[in-house]
Amino acid sequence: MEKVEGVTSSGKDVIGKYVPTSADELMEDLQETISEKTQQLQDTVTEKTNELQSELEDKAKGLHTSIKDKAKELHTSVEDKAKGLQTSIEDKAKGLQTSVEDKAKGLQTSIEDKAKELQTSVEDTTKGLQTSIEDKAKRFQTSVEDKTKGLQTSVEDKAKGLHISVEDKAKGLHISVEDKAKGFQTSVKDKAKGLQTSVED
C-alpha cells in the first residue's frame, strides 16, 4: 500500500492515511480488520462466559448450602418431635399401667374384705357351710386375679405396639426427608452442570 494525499474518488479525505492500491491489498486489509474484530469479540465472549460461569457456581454453592441447612433443620425438627412423641407415649403407658395396677389392687382388697365378711357371717351361721363358701370365695378371687392379669397384659401389649408403630413412622419420615434432600441436591447439581455446558457450547 502507498501513502496518498488528496481526495479519493468517493470524496473522502485520506491525507496522511494508507489506502489499498489493489484488490489483494484491500482483501488483506479487510481480513486483518475482521480478524481483529473477531478476536475482540471472542475475548469479550470468553470474559462474559467466565463471569457467568463464576456467578452460576457461586449461586449453585449458595443454593447447595441452603438446601443442606434446611435439610439439617428439618431432620433435627423431626427427631425432636419423634423423641417428644415417644416420651409422651411412654409416660401415658406408664400412667395407664399404674392406674390399672392401683385399680386391680383396690379391687382385690375389696374382694378380700368382702370375702372375710362373708366368711365371718358363714362361721356364725354354720361350720358346715363355711367350707363351701371359702371354696367359692377362693375361686372367685382366683378368677378376678386372672382377669386382672389378662387386662394388664393386654394394656402393656397395646402400649408396646403403639411405641413400635411410632418409631417405625419416625424412621420412615427421617429416611423420606433425607431421600428428598439428596434428590433435590442432585437435581440442582445436574441443572448447574447443564447450564454450564450450555454456556460453554
HELIX and SHEET records of a PDB file:
HELIX    1   1 ALA A   23  THR A  125  1                                 103    
HELIX    2   2 LYS A  127  GLU A  200  1                                  74    
SHEET    1   A 2 GLU A   2  VAL A   4  0                                        
SHEET    2   A 2 LYS A  17  VAL A  19 -1                                        
END                                                                             
